[in-house]
Amino acid sequence: MFTGLRTAARRLSKSPVFTITALATLALCIGANLTIFAVNDAILIRSLPFPHADRLVTMYYVYPKLPSATPGASVTNYYERRGKIAAFSSIAAIDENTTVLGETGSTSITKVGRVTPEFFSTLGVPLLLGRPFTDADMTYQTDHIAILSNEYWRTAYNADPNVLGRTVRMDGDLKRIVGVLPPHFRFLSFQAPVYMPLSTDEGDRNVAARHSIGKTLIGRIAAGSTLKEAQAQVDALDAELAPLFPEAKVVADAGTHTIVAPLQADYVASVRPMLVLLQVAALFLLLIGCVNLVNLLLIRASNRSRDLAIRQALGAGRRHIFGDVLSETTLLAFGGAILGIWLGAIGIRWLGLLGVDRLPLGAEVAFNGNLALVAFGVALAAGFGVALPIAWFNLHGEPTSALKSASRGGTSGAASLRLRRGFITAQIAMAFVLLAGASLLGMSLRNAMAVAPGFRPDHVITGQFNLTWHGYPSLESFHKFFGRLSDEAGSIPGITAVGATTSIPVVGAAGGDVMSVRGYAVPEGQPTFVVHDVIGVAGDYFTAMGIPLISGRLLRPSDATSQQWTCVVDEAFARHYWPGGSALGHEITPGTNPGPGQKYYTIVGVVGTVKQAGLTEKAGRGAAYLPYSRQYFRQYYLVARTVLEPDAVVNSLVKAVRLTDADVALTNLRTMDTQISESLSTRRSPALMATVFAASALLLATVGLYGVMAYAVAQRTREFGVRVALGARSQDVLMLVLGEGLRLVAIGLAVGAVLSLVLTRAMASQLYGVRWNDPVTLLCVITGIGIVAGLACILPARRATKVDPMVALRSE
């Protein structure tokens, strides 16, 4: 074995151009596969880091007949179901939120997980120190405790083993530390330095709050039970409790039911199709690279046919010949794997720059030893796969013919040429599929980038801040804070408008609620109720964002304290309820069944529809903008428009917030242009990767086609010499060679077109503004490949026209 490898190494060292080309091809293909596999491994393949993670599920309501509604679960669901469903050994809930952490003057906004007592035990995570939460901790009066993450314990408390009983300042209050988590704990993509009890009161747990979604509900299926049994038991309990819900008919009309799904599979469901498609694209690229390597090796085998015939005549057996080929291909494959690992590591870092961490579980994407094993496994398979056709060719040649003729036009050469032509056709077909997919993704990205967001994002900067119950216990205190903040921020040179909002457009964080319209009768065939975006705003929000006023007026500072409650709605909201009419003067209020004393908001203005959930949302579900002082919100975003570059006012805005209240921190400052760009990362990254794969595939296919045609011309030098000697014109020889090459291209394009129609259909859900079978895209791909392939064919064809018949005949 080692002797064969040494012999193969010596042989490869004598052909440096071939060896470098082969290694570069394999490195590129293996590196591409390794990069995408690292993402798929972290997101789709690797189990969650919890014991028996396959038994973890999530539960949430869906509303099939109400597309505008967001799936979710509530605290009520948790209390209704825990201990009531035999198929679950435990059930828990988490509310992923933010908190103000730190001492006065040095606070920061950070994530906080508010969880129920069984949360960590349901995941199978024991605490490193202390105790978990208990039922007694789940009230607003008893929730002044916290569990620290291991990382925060080490950085903020120097891993003090006596940390239990000490305090951490959150939202202006001191919380007693009762536990510390083990290292590297993360719930899906959520990682917080501090966890608190998911505290509630009787009203929060009441049956009327059952559909107040916003929490994540998880469960662990008991040993001996199945997912199907859990689903059936949840459905049965829902049916039993449904009549108790005050608006049972409304919920039933929406087709409401609970989904019980595997936790990991459900969490990554949105990105699974695209990741699988990218892995298939990478595999296609690997196949094209292997075909190229086969073609290169077939040329070497053809040139060594006499040497091989002599060895067979001297007694070399089939096993020896196959081992000789396998040693060479394996050595090349493992060399390519080493280089591919290096390229894969670079590719993974490149994905980090593209925002892979924003994908579900994307923070887990990293290079590790398992990827190296995968690379060598792929190399072994590639080496063996490439060796098979080469060995077949070597073993099925005609030794006698090879010994009799020194010509390159022997039987073995013809067989080799036919085999290479077949491989080239396959290469062109696979390159066609990759180019078609990349073109569709590119057009989809272009269409998304061309969408008007409904506001002017230029020169707008945003930042997040939280207000606490401790510091701002009343709506009046909110009003005073915003007044002071508007004065401070508005005095900054270069800032022309300042506002605040509970939701930033495009990032999809707007809260949804049902709005009742006084005097509105639901048309026949329409949903009983519709969920709209409900957004709290303050100051000159609409001016700062550049949202146009369509009719009426914008909200004024006086609306925050006026006896008459007022609001502004967008065009989508107005069009839904008053198509062809005016929304001004109509009254609305949150909820499906307003009580006798419930206040209504009078619509005083209509603004343009803004893309709230993302640029590619199919249709806005309508938005109602309410004065910030009418509802209690804790999390806000400051919005400022400036005539300067936004980065120039960042420090001044942070200082303005601190001057207003030293306990309030302004963080996560970004321009709206950046927000929009990052919102497209899940489209941009796949499009870029697919483009790289497609360009590489086209290059490899073109080089392979050129190699086949050039070798065919060299094989037929004598034939062309005879043709010219008998009177054939140069253009006749040119068209003969060019025609043969273009026939290969035409067959490859035909096969590729059929394959692309099959495979791109799976991309339909990932596209925006373009059909999966878009004829213009297919025509452009055919034209592009045709031009590039034509150039690859015409160069060898021109060489054939320059054959000197006397030189060609004399060489024979």
C-alpha positions in Angstrom: 0.0 0.0 0.0 2.7 2.5 1.0 4.8 1.5 -2.0 1.8 2.3 -4.2 1.4 5.7 -2.6 5.1 6.5 -2.9 5.0 5.5 -6.6 1.9 7.7 -7.1 3.5 10.6 -5.4 6.6 10.4 -7.6 4.4 10.2 -10.7 2.4 13.2 -9.6 5.5 15.2 -8.9 6.6 14.7 -12.5 3.3 16.4 -13.7 3.2 19.6 -11.6 0.6 21.4 -13.7 -1.8 18.5 -13.6 -1.2 18.0 -9.9 -1.8 21.6 -9.0 -4.9 21.8 -11.2 -6.3 18.7 -9.6 -5.6 19.8 -6.0 -7.0 23.3 -6.6 -10.2 21.8 -8.1 -10.7 19.4 -5.2 -9.8 22.0 -2.6 -12.4 24.4 -4.0 -15.1 21.8 -4.1 -14.4 20.2 -0.7 -14.0 23.6 0.9 -17.4 24.8 -0.4 -19.1 21.6 0.9 -17.4 21.9 4.2 -18.5 25.5 4.6 -22.2 24.8 4.0 -22.0 21.5 5.9 -20.8 23.5 9.0 -24.0 25.5 8.9 -26.2 22.5 8.3 -24.5 20.5 11.0 -25.0 23.3 13.6 -28.6 24.1 12.6 -30.2 21.0 11.1 -28.1 17.9 12.1 -26.5 18.3 15.5 -28.9 17.7 18.4 -29.6 20.5 20.9 -27.2 20.3 23.9 -29.7 18.9 26.3 -30.2 15.3 27.5 -32.6 13.3 25.2 -33.2 16.5 23.2 -35.3 14.5 20.7 -38.0 14.4 23.4 -38.3 18.2 23.7 -41.3 19.8 21.9 -42.9 23.2 21.6 -46.6 24.1 21.7 -48.3 27.1 20.1 -51.6 28.2 18.7 -52.1 28.7 15.0 -54.9 30.5 13.3 -55.3 29.0 9.7 -58.3 31.2 8.7 -56.6 34.3 10.1 -53.3 34.8 8.1 -52.5 38.1 9.9 -52.3 36.4 13.3 -49.0 35.4 14.7 -48.6 31.8 16.2 -47.7 31.7 19.8 -48.5 30.6 23.4 -49.5 32.3 26.6 -49.0 32.0 30.3 -52.6 30.7 30.6 -51.7 27.8 28.3 -48.8 26.8 30.7 -51.0 26.9 33.8 -53.9 25.0 32.0 -51.7 22.2 30.7 -49.0 21.5 33.3 -49.8 18.3 35.2 -52.8 17.7 33.0 -51.2 15.9 30.1 -49.9 12.4 30.8 -47.7 12.3 27.7 -45.5 15.1 29.1 -43.1 14.5 32.0 -43.0 18.3 32.4 -44.0 21.6 30.8 -42.4 25.0 31.1 -42.6 28.5 29.6 -40.1 31.3 28.8 -40.6 34.9 28.0 -37.5 36.3 26.1 -37.2 39.9 27.0 -34.8 42.7 27.9 -33.8 44.4 31.2 -31.8 47.4 32.4 -28.8 45.8 34.2 -26.2 47.6 36.3 -25.7 50.5 38.7 -26.9 54.1 38.1 -24.8 55.8 35.4 -23.4 52.6 34.0 -26.6 50.6 33.1 -27.0 48.7 29.9 -29.9 46.9 28.2 -29.4 43.2 28.1 -31.5 40.1 27.5 -33.3 38.5 30.3 -35.2 35.2 30.4 -38.3 35.1 32.5 -39.0 31.4 33.1 -41.3 29.1 35.0 -40.0 26.8 37.8 -39.7 23.6 35.6 -37.9 25.4 32.8 -34.3 24.2 33.5 -35.4 20.7 34.6 -37.5 20.3 31.4 -34.4 21.0 29.4 -32.5 18.6 31.6 -30.0 21.3 32.8 -29.1 21.1 36.5 -27.9 24.3 38.2 -24.2 24.6 39.1 -25.0 26.5 42.3 -28.1 27.2 44.2 -31.7 26.3 43.5 -34.2 26.7 40.7 -37.3 28.9 40.9 -40.4 27.6 42.7 -44.1 28.3 42.4 -43.9 30.6 45.4 -41.5 32.9 43.3 -44.1 33.3 40.5 -45.9 36.5 41.8 -45.0 40.2 41.5 -44.6 40.3 45.2 -42.1 37.4 45.5 -40.1 37.5 42.2 -37.2 39.6 43.5 -34.7 36.8 42.8 -32.4 35.9 39.9 -30.3 33.0 38.5 -27.1 34.1 36.8 -25.5 32.6 33.7 -22.1 31.0 34.2 -20.4 33.6 32.0 -22.0 36.6 33.8 -21.1 35.0 37.2 -17.5 34.8 36.2 -17.2 38.3 34.7 -19.3 40.3 37.1 -18.6 38.3 40.3 -15.2 36.7 39.6 -16.8 33.2 39.9 -17.3 33.8 43.6 -18.6 30.5 45.1 -20.4 32.5 47.8 -22.4 34.5 45.3 -25.7 33.1 46.5 -27.5 35.7 48.6 -25.7 38.6 47.0 -27.7 41.0 44.8 -27.8 42.1 41.1 -29.5 45.4 40.1 -32.1 45.0 37.4 -34.7 47.6 36.3 -33.7 49.7 39.2 -34.4 47.1 41.8 -32.1 44.7 43.7 -32.6 41.0 43.0 -31.3 38.3 45.3 -29.1 35.7 43.5 -30.4 32.2 44.2 -28.6 30.2 41.5 -25.9 29.9 38.8 -26.2 28.0 35.6 -23.6 25.6 34.1 -21.2 26.9 31.5 -22.4 27.6 27.9 -26.1 27.4 28.7 -28.2 28.6 25.8 -31.8 28.1 25.0 -31.9 27.7 21.2 -30.5 31.1 20.0 -31.4 32.9 23.2 -28.6 33.5 25.7 -29.1 35.9 28.6 -26.8 36.8 31.5 -29.7 36.7 34.0 -32.9 34.7 34.4 -35.9 35.7 36.5 -39.3 34.1 37.5 -42.1 34.5 34.9 -44.2 36.3 37.5 -47.9 36.8 37.0 -51.1 37.5 38.8 -54.6 35.9 38.6 -55.5 38.2 35.7 -52.6 37.0 33.7 -53.5 33.3 34.3 -57.2 33.8 33.6 -58.9 31.9 30.8 -59.6 35.3 29.1 -55.8 35.7 28.6 -55.5 32.3 26.9 -54.7 33.9 23.5 -52.4 36.7 24.8 -49.5 35.1 23.0 -45.9 36.0 23.3 -44.4 33.2 25.3 -42.6 30.1 24.3 -44.1 26.9 25.7 -42.0 23.7 25.8 -42.5 20.2 27.0 -40.6 17.0 27.5 -42.4 13.9 26.3 -42.5 11.2 29.0 -40.7 7.9 28.5 -43.0 5.5 26.7 -45.1 8.3 25.2 -45.0 9.6 21.6 -45.5 12.9 19.9 -48.7 11.7 18.4 -50.1 10.9 21.8 -49.0 14.3 23.1 -50.8 16.1 20.3 -54.0 14.1 20.8 -54.0 14.8 24.6 -53.4 18.5 24.0 -56.2 18.6 21.4 -58.6 16.9 23.9 -57.7 19.3 26.7 -58.2 22.3 24.3 -61.7 21.0 23.3 -62.6 20.6 27.0 -61.5 24.1 27.9 -62.7 25.9 24.7 -66.3 26.6 26.0 -64.9 28.5 29.0 -63.2 31.1 26.8 -65.3 34.2 26.6 -64.8 34.5 22.8 -64.9 30.8 22.0 -66.9 31.3 18.7 -64.5 34.0 17.4 -61.5 31.7 18.1 -63.3 28.7 16.5 -64.1 30.7 13.4 -60.4 31.4 13.0 -59.7 27.6 13.0 -57.6 27.9 16.1 -55.8 24.8 17.2 -52.5 23.9 19.0 -49.4 22.5 17.2 -47.2 20.2 19.1 -43.9 19.9 17.2 -40.3 18.8 17.9 -38.5 21.8 19.4 -35.4 21.9 17.2 -37.2 21.0 13.9 -39.8 23.6 14.4 -37.3 26.3 15.4 -35.2 25.9 12.2 -38.2 25.2 9.9 -38.0 28.6 8.2 -34.4 28.1 7.0 -34.3 24.3 6.4 -35.3 24.5 2.7 -32.7 27.0 1.8 -29.9 25.3 3.7 -30.8 21.9 2.1 -30.8 23.5 -1.3 -27.4 25.1 -0.7 -25.9 21.8 0.4 -27.3 20.2 -2.8 -25.7 23.0 -4.8 -22.4 22.3 -3.0 -22.6 18.6 -3.8 -23.3 19.4 -7.5 -20.1 21.5 -7.4 -18.2 18.6 -6.0 -19.6 16.3 -8.7 -18.5 18.7 -11.4 -15.1 18.9 -9.8 -14.8 15.1 -9.7 -15.9 14.9 -13.3 -13.2 17.4 -14.2 -10.6 15.3 -12.4 -11.8 12.2 -14.2 -11.3 13.9 -17.5 -7.8 15.0 -16.6 -6.9 11.5 -15.5 -8.5 10.0 -18.7 -6.2 12.1 -20.8 -3.2 10.9 -18.7 -4.4 7.3 -19.0 -4.8 7.7 -22.8 -1.2 9.1 -23.1 0.1 6.1 -20.9 -1.9 3.4 -22.8 1.3 1.9 -24.3 3.0 1.8 -20.9 -0.1 0.2 -19.4 -0.2 -2.4 -22.2 3.4 -3.3 -21.6 2.8 -3.8 -17.9 -0.2 -6.0 -18.6 1.8 -8.0 -21.1 4.4 -8.5 -18.5 1.8 -10.0 -16.0 0.3 -7.0 -14.2 -3.1 -8.1 -12.9 -6.4 -6.3 -12.5 -6.0 -5.8 -8.8 -2.5 -4.3 -9.3 -3.8 -1.9 -12.0 -6.8 -0.8 -9.9 -4.6 -0.3 -6.8 -2.3 1.8 -8.9 -5.1 4.1 -10.0 -6.7 4.2 -6.5 -3.4 5.2 -4.9 -3.1 8.2 -7.3 -6.7 9.4 -6.9 -6.7 8.9 -3.1 -3.4 10.8 -2.7 -4.9 13.7 -4.8 -8.2 13.5 -2.8 -6.5 13.7 0.6 -4.3 16.5 -0.6 -7.4 18.3 -1.8 -9.0 17.6 1.6 -6.2 19.3 3.5 -6.4 22.4 1.3 -10.2 22.1 1.4 -10.2 22.2 5.2 -8.2 25.4 5.1 -10.6 26.9 2.6 -13.6 25.7 4.6 -12.3 27.4 7.7 -12.0 30.7 5.7 -15.5 30.1 4.3 -16.9 29.7 7.8 -15.3 33.0 8.9 -16.7 34.6 5.7 -20.2 33.4 6.7 -19.8 35.1 10.0 -19.3 38.4 8.2 -22.4 37.7 6.2 -24.5 37.3 9.4 -24.9 33.6 9.8 -25.3 34.1 13.5 -28.7 35.7 12.8 -30.0 32.4 11.6 -31.8 30.1 14.1 -29.0 28.3 16.0 -26.5 30.2 13.7 -24.4 31.2 16.7 -23.3 27.5 17.0 -21.7 27.5 13.5 -18.0 27.0 14.0 -15.1 25.0 12.7 -14.4 21.8 14.7 -12.7 18.4 14.5 -15.9 16.7 13.2 -15.7 18.9 10.0 -12.2 17.7 9.4 -13.4 14.1 9.6 -16.2 14.9 7.2 -13.6 16.4 4.8 -11.5 13.3 4.8 -14.6 11.1 4.4 -15.7 13.1 1.4 -12.1 12.9 0.0 -12.1 9.1 0.5 -15.4 8.8 -1.4 -14.2 11.2 -4.1 -10.9 9.3 -4.5 -12.7 6.0 -4.9 -15.4 7.4 -7.1 -12.9 9.0 -9.5 -10.8 5.8 -9.6 -13.6 3.7 -10.9 -14.0 5.1 -14.4 -10.2 5.4 -14.8 -9.7 1.8 -13.7 -12.5 0.6 -16.0 -10.9 2.4 -18.9 -7.5 1.0 -18.1 -8.8 -2.6 -17.8 -11.0 -2.5 -20.9 -8.5 -1.2 -23.3 -6.9 -3.3 -26.1 -3.3 -4.0 -25.1 -2.5 -5.4 -28.6 -3.8 -2.4 -30.4 -1.9 -0.1 -28.0 1.3 -2.0 -28.6 0.9 -2.0 -32.4 0.2 1.7 -32.8 1.9 4.7 -31.5 -0.9 6.8 -32.9 -3.2 8.7 -30.7 -6.1 7.7 -32.7 -6.3 4.1 -31.4 -9.3 2.3 -29.9 -8.4 3.3 -26.4 -8.3 6.9 -27.3 -11.7 6.7 -28.9 -13.2 5.0 -25.9 -11.6 7.6 -23.6 -13.0 10.4 -25.8 -16.6 9.0 -25.6 -16.4 8.7 -21.9 -15.1 12.2 -21.4 -17.8 13.6 -23.7 -20.4 11.9 -21.5 -18.9 13.5 -18.4 -18.8 16.9 -20.1 -22.5 16.7 -20.9 -23.2 16.0 -17.2 -21.0 18.9 -16.1 -22.9 21.3 -18.3 -26.2 20.0 -17.1 -25.2 20.4 -13.4 -23.7 23.9 -14.1 -27.0 24.8 -15.7 -28.9 23.9 -12.5 -26.6 25.9 -10.3 -26.7 28.9 -12.5 -30.5 28.8 -12.8 -30.8 28.6 -9.0 -28.3 31.3 -8.4 -30.0 33.6 -11.0 -33.4 33.1 -9.3 -32.0 33.9 -5.9 -30.2 36.9 -7.3 -33.3 38.2 -8.9 -35.2 37.6 -5.7 -32.7 39.6 -3.7 -32.8 42.4 -6.3 -36.6 42.5 -6.1 -36.5 42.6 -2.3 -33.9 45.4 -2.3 -36.1 47.4 -4.7 -39.1 47.4 -2.4 -40.1 50.8 -1.0 -40.2 50.4 2.8 -42.9 53.1 3.2 -40.5 55.7 4.8 -37.3 57.5 4.1 -34.5 55.5 5.8 -31.6 57.9 4.9 -30.1 59.9 7.7 -32.2 58.1 10.4 -30.6 56.6 13.4 -32.3 54.4 16.0 -31.4 53.1 19.5 -33.2 51.1 22.1 -33.9 52.1 25.7 -36.1 50.6 28.5 -38.1 52.3 31.2 -38.7 50.5 34.4 -41.6 50.0 36.7 -39.4 51.2 39.6 -38.5 54.5 37.9 -41.7 55.1 36.0 -44.7 53.6 37.8 -47.3 55.8 36.0 -48.3 57.0 32.5 -47.8 60.6 33.8 -44.2 59.8 34.6 -43.7 58.5 31.1 -45.0 61.8 29.7 -42.6 63.8 31.7 -39.6 61.7 30.7 -40.4 62.0 27.0 -40.8 65.7 27.3 -37.3 66.1 28.9 -35.8 63.7 26.4 -37.3 65.5 23.4 -35.8 68.7 24.6 -32.3 67.2 25.2 -32.1 65.3 21.9 -33.8 68.1 19.9 -31.1 70.5 21.0 -28.3 68.5 19.4 -26.9 70.3 16.4 -27.8 68.6 13.1 -30.9 66.7 14.5 -34.1 67.9 12.8 -36.7 65.6 14.4 -36.8 63.2 17.4 -39.4 60.6 18.2 -39.9 57.3 19.9 -41.7 54.1 19.1 -42.4 50.7 20.5 -41.5 49.0 17.1 -38.9 49.7 14.5 -40.1 49.1 10.9 -38.7 46.2 8.8 -37.3 44.2 11.7 -40.8 42.8 12.5 -41.1 43.5 16.2 -44.5 45.2 16.1 -47.0 43.8 18.6 -50.2 42.5 17.2 -53.8 42.9 18.5 -57.3 42.8 17.4 -59.0 46.2 16.9 -62.8 46.7 17.3 -64.3 49.4 15.1 -67.4 51.1 16.4 -70.4 50.5 14.1 -68.5 48.2 11.7 -70.3 45.1 10.4 -68.1 42.3 9.1 -68.8 41.7 5.4 -69.9 38.2 4.6 -67.0 35.9 3.8 -64.5 38.1 5.7 -62.7 36.9 8.9 -64.6 37.7 12.1 -61.6 39.6 13.3 -58.2 40.8 12.0 -54.9 41.2 13.9 -53.2 44.5 13.3 -49.9 46.0 14.3 -50.4 48.2 17.4 -47.6 50.7 17.8 -47.0 53.3 20.5 -45.3 56.5 19.3 -44.1 59.7 20.8 -42.7 63.1 19.7 -42.1 63.7 16.0 -41.9 60.0 15.2 -43.6 60.2 11.7 -41.4 63.2 10.7 -38.2 61.6 12.0 -39.0 58.3 10.0 -40.2 60.1 6.9 -43.6 58.4 6.9 -45.9 60.5 4.6 -49.2 61.9 5.8 -52.0 60.9 3.5 -55.0 62.6 5.1 -55.9 64.3 8.3 -53.2 65.2 10.8 -50.3 63.6 12.7 -50.4 63.1 16.5 -49.5 66.1 18.5 -47.9 66.3 22.0 -51.2 67.5 23.4 -52.8 64.2 22.2 -50.9 62.4 25.0 -52.9 64.2 27.7 -56.1 65.3 25.9 -59.5 64.1 27.2 -60.3 62.8 23.7 -58.2 59.8 22.9 -56.8 60.0 19.3 -54.8 57.8 17.0 -53.4 57.5 13.5 -53.8 54.5 11.2 -52.1 53.5 8.0 -53.5 53.1 4.5 -53.8 49.4 4.8 -55.8 49.7 8.0 -58.1 52.3 6.4 -58.5 50.4 3.2 -59.6 47.2 5.0 -62.4 48.9 6.9 -63.4 51.8 4.7 -62.5 50.9 1.1 -63.3 53.9 -1.1 -64.2 56.0 2.0 -62.5 58.0 4.7 -61.2 56.6 8.0 -61.1 60.1 9.7 -63.5 60.4 12.6 -64.1 56.7 13.1 -63.4 55.1 16.4 -61.4 52.0 17.3 -60.3 50.2 20.4 -58.1 47.1 21.1 -59.9 43.8 21.7 -62.7 41.8 20.1 -65.4 42.5 22.7 -65.0 45.9 24.3 -66.5 46.4 27.7 -69.1 49.1 28.5 -66.5 51.5 29.9 -63.7 50.9 27.5 -62.3 54.0 25.8 -62.2 54.4 22.0 -59.6 56.1 20.0 -60.7 58.6 17.3 -58.8 58.4 14.1 -57.4 61.8 13.3 -54.9 60.9 10.5 -54.0 58.3 7.9 -50.3 57.8 7.0 -48.6 55.7 4.4 -48.3 51.9 4.9 -44.9 50.9 6.3 -43.3 47.5 5.9 -43.4 46.4 9.5 -42.5 42.7 9.3 -39.9 43.0 6.6 -39.5 44.3 3.1 -40.8 41.1 1.6 -44.0 40.8 3.6 -46.7 39.9 1.2 -49.3 42.4 2.5 -49.3 44.8 5.4 -51.8 43.7 8.1 -52.6 47.4 8.9 -51.2 49.4 11.7 -52.7 51.6 14.4 -50.4 54.2 16.0 -51.4 55.1 19.6 -50.0 57.9 21.8 -47.3 56.4 24.0 -49.1 57.7 27.1 -52.3 55.7 26.6 -50.8 52.2 27.1 -47.9 51.0 29.3 -44.9 50.0 27.2 -41.5 49.3 28.7 -39.3 49.0 25.7 -38.8 51.9 23.3 -36.7 52.9 20.3 -35.5 56.4 20.0 -35.6 57.7 16.4 -33.7 60.7 15.2 -33.4 62.3 11.7 -30.2 64.3 11.1 -28.8 66.4 8.3 -25.3 65.1 9.3 -24.0 61.6 8.9 -25.9 59.5 11.6 -22.7 58.3 13.1 -21.8 61.9 14.0 -24.6 62.2 16.5 -24.4 58.8 18.2 -22.4 60.0 21.3 -24.6 63.1 21.6 -27.8 60.9 21.7 -26.3 58.6 24.3 -25.4 61.6 26.4 -28.8 63.1 26.0 -30.5 60.0 27.4 -28.1 59.8 30.3 -28.8 63.5 31.1 -32.5 62.8 31.1 -32.1 59.9 33.5 -28.8 58.3 34.6 -30.6 55.0 35.0 -31.7 54.8 31.3 -29.2 53.5 28.7 -29.4 53.9 25.0 -28.0 50.9 23.2 -28.0 49.1 19.9 -27.7 52.3 17.9 -28.0 51.7 14.2 -29.0 53.5 11.1 -32.2 52.5 9.3 -30.1 51.7 6.2 -28.2 49.2 8.3 -31.4 47.8 9.7 -32.8 47.3 6.2 -29.5 45.7 5.0 -29.4 43.3 7.9 -33.1 42.3 7.4 -32.1 41.0 4.0 -29.2 38.9 5.2 -31.1 35.7 5.0 -31.6 36.4 1.3 -28.3 38.0 0.6 -26.1 35.2 2.1 -27.7 32.3 0.1 -27.7 34.4 -3.1 -24.0 35.2 -2.7 -23.1 31.6 -1.8 -25.1 30.2 -4.7 -23.5 32.7 -7.1 -20.0 31.6 -6.0 -21.0 27.9 -6.5 -22.5 28.6 -9.9 -19.5 30.7 -11.1 -17.1 27.9 -9.9 -19.3 25.3 -11.6 -19.3 27.2 -14.9 -15.6 27.7 -14.8 -15.0 24.0 -14.1 -17.4 23.0 -16.9 -15.8 25.4 -19.3 -12.3 24.2 -18.6 -13.5 20.6 -18.9 -15.1 21.3 -22.2 -12.1 23.1 -23.5 -9.9 20.2 -22.4 -12.0 17.6 -24.1 -12.2 19.6 -27.3 -8.5 20.3 -27.3 -7.6 16.7 -26.7 -10.1 15.6 -29.4 -8.4 17.9 -31.9 -5.0 16.5 -30.9 -6.3 13.0 -31.4 -7.5 13.7 -34.9 -4.6 15.6 -36.2 -4.0 13.0 -39.0 -7.7 13.1 -39.9 -7.7 16.8 -40.3 -4.5 16.7 -42.3 -6.1 14.2 -44.7 -9.2 16.3 -45.0 -7.2 19.5 -45.8 -5.1 17.5 -48.3 -8.3 16.3 -50.0 -9.5 19.9 -50.4 -11.4 20.7 -47.2 -11.5 24.4 -46.5 -10.6 25.9 -43.1 -14.2 26.9 -42.4 -15.3 23.3 -43.1 -12.9 22.0 -40.4 -13.9 24.8 -38.1 -17.6 24.0 -38.4 -16.9 20.2 -38.0 -15.1 20.6 -34.7 -17.3 23.5 -33.5 -20.5 21.5 -34.3 -19.3 18.5 -32.3 -18.6 20.7 -29.3 -21.9 22.6 -29.6 -23.8 19.3 -29.8 -22.3 18.3 -26.4 -23.3 21.7 -25.1 -26.9 21.4 -26.5 -27.4 18.0 -24.9 -26.1 19.3 -21.6 -28.4 22.4 -21.7 -31.4 20.2 -22.5 -30.7 17.9 -19.6 -29.9 20.8 -17.3 -33.1 22.6 -18.2 -35.2 19.6 -17.3 -33.3 19.1 -14.0 -33.5 22.8 -13.1 -37.3 22.8 -13.6 -37.5 19.9 -11.1 -35.1 21.3 -8.5 -35.9 25.0 -8.7 -39.5 24.2 -7.9 -38.3 23.4 -4.4 -37.0 27.0 -4.2 -40.5 28.5 -4.8 -41.0 29.4 -1.1 -37.7 31.2 -0.9 -38.2 33.4 -3.9 -39.7 36.9 -4.0 -41.1 38.6 -7.1 -39.9 35.9 -9.5 -41.4 32.5 -10.4 -39.4 29.3 -10.0 -39.9 28.6 -13.7 -39.3 32.1 -14.9 -38.6 31.8 -18.7 -36.5 34.9 -18.9 -34.1 33.5 -16.2 -33.8 30.2 -18.0 -33.2 31.9 -21.4 -30.5 34.1 -19.8 -28.8 31.0 -18.3 -29.0 29.2 -21.7 -27.5 32.2 -23.4 -24.8 32.7 -20.9 -23.6 29.1 -20.9 -23.9 28.9 -24.6 -21.6 31.9 -25.1 -19.0 30.7 -22.6 -19.1 27.1 -23.9 -18.9 28.4 -27.5 -15.7 30.3 -26.6 -14.3 27.1 -25.1 -15.1 25.2 -28.3 -13.9 27.8 -30.8 -10.3 27.9 -29.6 -9.6 24.2 -30.2 -11.6 24.4 -33.5 -9.4 27.3 -34.7 -6.4 25.2 -33.9 -7.7 22.4 -36.0 -7.9 24.7 -39.0 -4.2 25.5 -38.7 -3.1 21.8 -39.1 -0.5 21.5 -41.8 -1.4 18.3 -43.8 2.2 17.5 -44.7 3.4 17.8 -41.1 0.4 15.8 -39.9 0.9 13.0 -42.4 4.7 12.9 -41.9 4.2 12.5 -38.1 2.2 9.4 -38.7 
